[in-house]
Structures are given as C-alpha cells and as structure tokens.
Amino acid sequence: MRLLIALLLLVNALLLAMTAGLLPRPSPEAARAAGEHPLRPERLRILETAAGPEAPAPPSVEAHDPKAAQPLVAHTATEPESTPPTANDPLLLAGTPRIETPPASAAPGSGTSGTERPAMTPSLAPPPDCLQLTGVDPDRLPALKDVSRGLTGIQIQERTNTKTTAWRVLLPPQGGAAAANRRLEQLRLAGVEDYFVIRDPGPLQWGISLGLFRSRDSAEKRIAELRAKKVEDAQIVEHRTTVHDLTYLGPQDAIADLRQRIRARFPQIAIDTCPP
C-alpha cells in the first residue's frame, strides 16, 4: 500500500514539473523523425580517437562501399628510407623509376670493381735506325743494294727522281750540218774556242756546245765572255739526269755494320742521316 502511494506521489511530482516547465518536452518533429528513421546498428562504425585535439576525424564509410575493404597503408618513422620497393609492394606505381644502389665493392664513378687490377702497358720496341744515300749513280745501284746482304732486319727503300747535274752553254740548233759548219766559221773569226757540234738525235741535234759546267756560276761567266766577243745568241741549258735515293732501315747494330761496309767499298759516296 505504501509503495503504491509512493508511485502516485512520484507521478504527480513529474507532472507538476512538466507543467511548470522544469523538464523539456519532446517536439513533434523529433518524435515524428524518430518514428520515420529508426536506428540501424549495421551502419554504425566505431572510429579511433585522433592523436591530438587538432587532428580531423576520418570520414565515415558505409559497409557497402567497396573502397572500405582496402587497407590504409602509411610509412612510419621506423621504416628505412633507402629500402627499394619490390614488385609486390602496393606503393610501387606504374612509371615510378627504381632507385638502385651500387654494390659496396665498386667505387663510385669507376667502371671496375675493387678487386680488378689495371692493365699493364706493354713495353715499346726501340725505333729502327736509319741512313740515307742521295743522288746514287744508276750504275752503282745494284752493288749498293747488295752491300746489306747477310745483315738481319735491314729494309731498303728506293726513290727515283731527276735532278740537274750540269749546266751547258750552247748555241741553238742550226737546222742541219751545213748551217752548223757556217756558224763554226763565224765563231773562229770571233776568237771563240772550245766548241763542238751536237750530232746525236734529239732536241739539241745540230746545236753547238760551248762548254759543260758543274755549277751555274761557271756557266754565267762563260756567257759573259761570249757576249764580250759579240756572240749574243748563246744560252744556258740544264743537264738533268735520273738519280736514285736509297734509305736503309733496321736495328741499330745492323745499321752500324752497314755504315762501315759502305764506307769501305764506296768511300766517295756521302752517307746522310735520315731527316726527323
């Protein structure tokens, strides 16, 4: 009986408080929304609290979203930065270049490993010695080639050219034997001596030679003498012959022996050293 009286008193106290405005009354809109949208436990998600007060809360993900099943991957401070990604790493994206570190045994910037040794440079053979003969008479050419017989490693190089060996003073061809004889009579009357008629076939045939000289200076003096005797048509013609130059190449000891042989057999031939 007492319990019933206590409950009635409690109900009356609540009604009095609501009437006096001490307790909030639920609005009709809230009651209607609660009736239309009941709570669904399968859509609820428990979120972890942020590390700091300023960290934003992650957005909620519904259970039917396929992206919600993918794990969130983040690098921590304890992971080494130099670890290269593998083929199965989800962070390896298409087009991202790989960073490969060189092996520890190879020095940076060098193409060989630390265990390799540099190649040894082979020793070079000494250059061959050389001597040269210039202006060799064709008649002595076979003997000068044979003088190196028996010497090991001798090579002979031959070069043929023409050079002026003499200067001739002459009168131009007279056109025949009769004209040449008449010109000789004129030279006798002028007091000119030392002459002869060139009779050999060639461009100088029936010319009159007035001297053959070893130098051009001597030929110029002869021209001056003839002009003093009123012989004005004398001229200087170079006499060119074919000569040979021989070059010997070989070891130093063989070249030294060859030099002695040439001096012994041909003392009149000058032996020159090869130009650098």
GUMARVEX-786240 format. One record per residue (C-alpha): residue in one letter; x, y negated, z negated. Coordinates in Angstrom, 1 decimal, decimal comma. Each point is the difference from the previous one (the first is absolute). Example, Ala and Ser with C-alpha at 12.3 -4.5 7.8 and 13.67 -1.06 7.14 Angstrom:
2
<atom 'a'; <12,3; 4,5; -7,8>> <atom 's'; <1,4; -3,4; 0,7>> 
//
This chain:
276
<atom 'm'; <0,0; 0,0; 0,0>> <atom 'r'; <2,8; -2,3; -0,9>> <atom 'l'; <1,8; 0,8; 3,3>> <atom 'l'; <-3,1; -0,9; 2,0>> <atom 'i'; <-0,3; -3,3; -1,9>> <atom 'a'; <3,7; -0,8; 0,8>> <atom 'l'; <-0,4; 0,7; 3,7>> <atom 'l'; <-3,1; -2,3; 0,2>> <atom 'l'; <2,0; -2,7; -1,8>> <atom 'l'; <2,9; 0,4; 2,5>> <atom 'v'; <-2,3; -0,2; 3,0>> <atom 'n'; <-1,7; -3,1; -1,3>> <atom 'a'; <3,4; -1,6; -0,6>> <atom 'l'; <1,1; 0,6; 3,6>> <atom 'l'; <-3,3; -1,3; 1,4>> <atom 'l'; <0,4; -3,1; -2,1>> <atom 'a'; <3,6; -0,5; 1,2>> <atom 'm'; <-1,0; 0,3; 3,6>> <atom 't'; <-2,9; -2,4; -0,5>> <atom 'a'; <2,3; -2,5; -1,6>> <atom 'g'; <2,5; 0,3; 2,9>> <atom 'l'; <2,8; 1,6; -2,1>> <atom 'l'; <0,4; 3,0; 2,4>> <atom 'p'; <0,3; -0,3; 3,9>> <atom 'r'; <-2,7; 1,2; 2,1>> <atom 'p'; <0,7; 2,0; 3,1>> <atom 's'; <-0,9; -2,0; 3,2>> <atom 'p'; <-2,5; 1,5; 2,4>> <atom 'e'; <2,6; -0,1; 2,8>> <atom 'a'; <2,5; 2,0; -2,0>> <atom 'a'; <-2,5; 2,6; -1,0>> <atom 'r'; <-1,1; 0,3; 3,7>> <atom 'a'; <3,6; 0,3; 1,2>> <atom 'a'; <0,7; 2,6; -2,6>> <atom 'g'; <-3,0; 2,0; 1,2>> <atom 'e'; <0,9; -0,3; 3,7>> <atom 'h'; <3,8; 0,6; -0,2>> <atom 'p'; <0,8; 2,7; -2,5>> <atom 'l'; <3,6; 0,7; -1,0>> <atom 'r'; <1,9; 2,7; 2,1>> <atom 'p'; <2,8; 1,7; -1,9>> <atom 'e'; <1,6; 1,4; 3,2>> <atom 'r'; <0,9; -3,5; 1,2>> <atom 'l'; <1,7; -1,0; -3,2>> <atom 'r'; <3,9; -0,2; 0,1>> <atom 'i'; <2,2; -0,5; -3,0>> <atom 'l'; <2,8; -2,5; 0,8>> <atom 'e'; <3,3; -0,3; -1,7>> <atom 't'; <0,7; -3,2; -1,9>> <atom 'a'; <2,5; -2,4; 1,5>> <atom 'a'; <3,5; -0,3; -1,4>> <atom 'g'; <-0,4; -3,7; -0,7>> <atom 'p'; <-2,8; -2,5; -0,5>> <atom 'e'; <0,5; -1,5; 3,4>> <atom 'a'; <0,0; 3,2; 2,1>> <atom 'p'; <-3,1; 0,3; 2,2>> <atom 'a'; <-2,2; 3,0; -0,3>> <atom 'p'; <0,0; 2,3; 3,0>> <atom 'p'; <-3,2; 0,2; 2,0>> <atom 's'; <-2,4; 2,8; -0,7>> <atom 'v'; <-0,1; 2,8; 2,5>> <atom 'e'; <-3,1; 2,1; 0,5>> <atom 'a'; <0,3; 3,8; 0,0>> <atom 'h'; <-1,1; 0,2; 3,7>> <atom 'd'; <2,8; -2,2; 1,3>> <atom 'p'; <2,6; 2,2; 1,8>> <atom 'k'; <2,8; -2,4; -0,9>> <atom 'a'; <-0,5; 0,5; -3,7>> <atom 'a'; <1,5; 3,5; 0,4>> <atom 'q'; <3,3; -1,3; 1,2>> <atom 'p'; <2,6; -0,4; -2,8>> <atom 'l'; <1,5; -3,4; -0,8>> <atom 'v'; <3,8; 0,1; 0,5>> <atom 'a'; <2,3; -2,6; -1,4>> <atom 'h'; <3,7; -0,3; -0,6>> <atom 't'; <1,2; -0,2; -3,5>> <atom 'a'; <3,1; -1,6; -1,3>> <atom 't'; <1,6; 3,3; -0,8>> <atom 'e'; <0,1; 1,2; 3,6>> <atom 'p'; <3,4; -0,5; 1,8>> <atom 'e'; <-0,3; -2,6; 2,9>> <atom 's'; <2,6; 1,8; 2,1>> <atom 't'; <-1,9; 3,3; 0,3>> <atom 'p'; <-0,9; 0,4; 3,7>> <atom 'p'; <-3,6; 1,0; 0,8>> <atom 't'; <-0,7; 3,5; 1,2>> <atom 'a'; <-2,3; 1,2; 2,7>> <atom 'n'; <-2,7; 1,0; -2,5>> <atom 'd'; <0,1; -3,4; -1,9>> <atom 'p'; <-3,3; -1,8; 0,4>> <atom 'l'; <1,8; -3,3; -0,1>> <atom 'l'; <1,9; 0,8; 3,3>> <atom 'l'; <-2,0; -2,0; 2,6>> <atom 'a'; <0,3; 0,3; 3,8>> <atom 'g'; <2,7; -2,3; 1,4>> <atom 't'; <1,8; -0,5; -3,3>> <atom 'p'; <3,8; 0,5; 0,6>> <atom 'r'; <1,9; 2,4; -2,1>> <atom 'i'; <2,9; -1,3; -2,1>> <atom 'e'; <2,8; 2,6; -0,1>> <atom 't'; <3,0; -0,4; -2,2>> <atom 'p'; <3,4; 1,1; 1,4>> <atom 'p'; <1,7; 3,0; -1,6>> <atom 'a'; <2,3; -0,8; -2,9>> <atom 's'; <3,0; 1,5; 1,8>> <atom 'a'; <-0,1; -2,4; 2,9>> <atom 'a'; <1,4; -3,5; -0,5>> <atom 'p'; <-2,4; -2,9; 1,0>> <atom 'g'; <0,8; -1,3; 3,5>> <atom 's'; <2,3; 2,9; 0,9>> <atom 'g'; <-0,8; 2,7; 2,5>> <atom 't'; <2,0; 2,8; -1,7>> <atom 's'; <-0,5; 1,7; -3,3>> <atom 'g'; <2,5; -0,3; -2,8>> <atom 't'; <1,4; 3,5; 0,6>> <atom 'e'; <1,0; -0,8; 3,6>> <atom 'r'; <3,6; -1,1; 0,8>> <atom 'p'; <0,9; -2,6; 2,7>> <atom 'a'; <1,3; 1,4; 3,3>> <atom 'm'; <3,8; -0,1; 0,4>> <atom 't'; <1,3; -2,1; 2,9>> <atom 'p'; <2,2; 2,1; 2,3>> <atom 's'; <3,5; -1,2; 0,5>> <atom 'l'; <0,6; -1,7; 3,4>> <atom 'a'; <2,8; 1,3; 2,3>> <atom 'p'; <2,7; -2,6; 0,7>> <atom 'p'; <-0,4; -1,8; 3,4>> <atom 'p'; <2,1; 1,3; 2,9>> <atom 'd'; <3,2; -1,8; 0,9>> <atom 'c'; <0,3; -1,6; 3,5>> <atom 'l'; <2,6; -1,2; 2,5>> <atom 'q'; <-0,5; -1,5; 3,5>> <atom 'l'; <1,9; -0,3; 3,2>> <atom 't'; <-1,1; -2,7; 2,5>> <atom 'g'; <0,8; -0,5; 3,7>> <atom 'v'; <1,3; 3,5; 0,5>> <atom 'd'; <1,3; 0,8; 3,5>> <atom 'p'; <-2,2; 2,6; 1,7>> <atom 'd'; <3,2; 2,0; 0,8>> <atom 'r'; <0,8; 0,4; -3,7>> <atom 'l'; <-3,6; 0,8; -1,0>> <atom 'p'; <0,3; 3,9; 0,1>> <atom 'a'; <3,2; 0,0; -2,1>> <atom 'l'; <-1,5; -2,3; -2,6>> <atom 'k'; <-3,0; 2,2; -0,4>> <atom 'd'; <2,1; 3,1; -0,3>> <atom 'v'; <2,3; -1,5; -2,8>> <atom 's'; <-2,7; 0,7; -2,6>> <atom 'r'; <0,1; 3,8; 0,7>> <atom 'g'; <0,3; 2,0; -3,2>> <atom 'l'; <-1,2; -2,7; -2,4>> <atom 't'; <-3,2; 0,9; -1,9>> <atom 'g'; <-3,0; -2,3; 0,1>> <atom 'i'; <1,2; -2,5; 2,7>> <atom 'q'; <-2,7; -1,5; 2,2>> <atom 'i'; <0,9; -2,0; 3,1>> <atom 'q'; <-2,3; -2,8; 1,4>> <atom 'e'; <0,8; -1,3; 3,5>> <atom 'r'; <-1,2; -3,3; 1,5>> <atom 't'; <0,8; -1,2; 3,5>> <atom 'n'; <0,0; -3,6; 1,1>> <atom 't'; <1,8; -2,3; 2,4>> <atom 'k'; <2,3; -2,9; -0,9>> <atom 't'; <2,3; -2,4; 1,7>> <atom 't'; <3,5; 1,3; 0,1>> <atom 'a'; <1,6; -2,5; 2,4>> <atom 'w'; <-0,6; -3,3; 1,9>> <atom 'r'; <0,8; -0,1; 3,8>> <atom 'v'; <0,7; -3,2; 2,0>> <atom 'l'; <-1,0; 0,4; 3,6>> <atom 'l'; <-1,3; -1,6; 3,1>> <atom 'p'; <-3,4; 1,2; 1,1>> <atom 'p'; <-0,4; 2,7; 2,7>> <atom 'q'; <1,1; -1,3; 3,5>> <atom 'g'; <-2,4; 2,2; 2,0>> <atom 'g'; <2,6; 2,2; 1,7>> <atom 'a'; <3,7; 0,9; 0,4>> <atom 'a'; <0,6; -2,8; 2,6>> <atom 'a'; <-1,5; -2,7; -2,1>> <atom 'a'; <2,0; 1,2; -3,0>> <atom 'n'; <3,3; -0,1; 1,9>> <atom 'r'; <-0,7; -3,6; 1,1>> <atom 'r'; <-0,6; -1,0; -3,6>> <atom 'l'; <3,2; 1,6; -1,1>> <atom 'e'; <1,9; -2,1; 2,5>> <atom 'q'; <-1,5; -3,2; -1,5>> <atom 'l'; <1,0; 1,1; -3,5>> <atom 'r'; <3,7; 0,5; 1,1>> <atom 'l'; <0,0; -3,5; 1,5>> <atom 'a'; <-1,3; -1,4; -3,3>> <atom 'g'; <2,7; 1,7; -2,0>> <atom 'v'; <-2,2; 2,6; -1,7>> <atom 'e'; <1,6; 3,3; -0,9>> <atom 'd'; <-1,2; 3,3; -1,7>> <atom 'y'; <-3,1; 0,9; 2,1>> <atom 'f'; <-1,4; 3,0; 1,7>> <atom 'v'; <-3,1; 0,9; 2,0>> <atom 'i'; <-2,6; 2,2; -1,7>> <atom 'r'; <-0,8; 2,8; 2,5>> <atom 'd'; <-2,0; 2,4; -2,2>> <atom 'p'; <-3,7; 0,2; 0,9>> <atom 'g'; <-2,2; -2,0; -2,4>> <atom 'p'; <-1,3; -3,5; -0,6>> <atom 'l'; <3,6; -1,4; -0,1>> <atom 'q'; <1,3; 1,6; 3,3>> <atom 'w'; <2,0; -2,4; 2,2>> <atom 'g'; <0,5; -2,3; -2,9>> <atom 'i'; <3,4; -1,3; -0,9>> <atom 's'; <1,2; 0,7; -3,6>> <atom 'l'; <2,3; -2,6; -1,5>> <atom 'g'; <0,7; 1,7; -3,3>> <atom 'l'; <-1,4; 2,3; -2,8>> <atom 'f'; <0,3; -1,3; -3,5>> <atom 'r'; <-0,6; 1,4; -3,5>> <atom 's'; <-1,5; -3,2; -1,4>> <atom 'r'; <-2,2; -2,7; 1,4>> <atom 'd'; <2,4; -2,7; -1,0>> <atom 's'; <2,7; 1,5; 2,3>> <atom 'a'; <-2,6; 0,1; 2,8>> <atom 'e'; <-0,9; -3,7; -0,6>> <atom 'k'; <3,7; -1,0; 0,3>> <atom 'r'; <0,2; 1,8; 3,4>> <atom 'i'; <-3,1; -1,9; 1,2>> <atom 'a'; <1,7; -3,3; -0,9>> <atom 'e'; <3,2; 0,9; 1,9>> <atom 'l'; <-2,1; 0,8; 3,1>> <atom 'r'; <-1,9; -3,2; -0,1>> <atom 'a'; <3,3; -1,9; -0,2>> <atom 'k'; <0,9; 1,6; 3,3>> <atom 'k'; <-3,4; -1,0; 1,6>> <atom 'v'; <-1,5; 3,5; -0,3>> <atom 'e'; <-3,5; -1,0; -1,2>> <atom 'd'; <-2,0; 3,2; 0,7>> <atom 'a'; <1,7; 2,3; -2,6>> <atom 'q'; <-2,2; 1,4; -2,7>> <atom 'i'; <0,1; 2,2; -3,1>> <atom 'v'; <-1,7; 3,4; 0,0>> <atom 'e'; <-0,3; 2,2; -3,1>> <atom 'h'; <1,3; 3,6; 0,4>> <atom 'r'; <-2,3; 2,2; -2,0>> <atom 't'; <0,6; 3,7; -0,8>> <atom 't'; <-1,9; 2,7; -1,8>> <atom 'v'; <1,3; 0,7; -3,5>> <atom 'h'; <-1,0; 2,4; -2,8>> <atom 'd'; <-0,4; -0,5; -3,7>> <atom 'l'; <0,5; 3,0; -2,3>> <atom 't'; <-1,3; 0,2; -3,6>> <atom 'y'; <1,1; 2,8; -2,4>> <atom 'l'; <-2,1; 0,8; -3,0>> <atom 'g'; <0,9; 2,6; -2,7>> <atom 'p'; <1,3; 0,7; -3,5>> <atom 'q'; <2,7; -2,3; -1,3>> <atom 'd'; <2,7; 2,6; 0,0>> <atom 'a'; <-0,8; 1,1; 3,6>> <atom 'i'; <-0,1; -3,6; 1,2>> <atom 'a'; <3,4; -0,6; -1,7>> <atom 'd'; <1,5; 3,0; 1,9>> <atom 'l'; <-1,6; -1,2; 3,3>> <atom 'r'; <1,6; -3,5; -0,4>> <atom 'q'; <3,4; 1,5; -0,4>> <atom 'r'; <-0,5; 2,2; 3,1>> <atom 'i'; <-1,1; -2,9; 2,2>> <atom 'r'; <3,0; -2,2; -1,1>> <atom 'a'; <2,4; 2,9; 0,7>> <atom 'r'; <-1,3; 0,8; 3,5>> <atom 'f'; <-1,2; -3,5; 1,2>> <atom 'p'; <2,0; -2,7; -1,9>> <atom 'q'; <-1,0; -2,7; 2,5>> <atom 'i'; <-3,8; 0,4; -0,8>> <atom 'a'; <-1,3; -2,3; -2,7>> <atom 'i'; <-2,1; 1,7; -2,7>> <atom 'd'; <-2,7; -2,1; -1,5>> <atom 't'; <-2,2; 0,5; -3,0>> <atom 'c'; <-3,8; 0,2; 0,6>> <atom 'p'; <-1,9; -3,2; -0,6>> <atom 'p'; <-2,2; -0,1; -3,2>> 
//
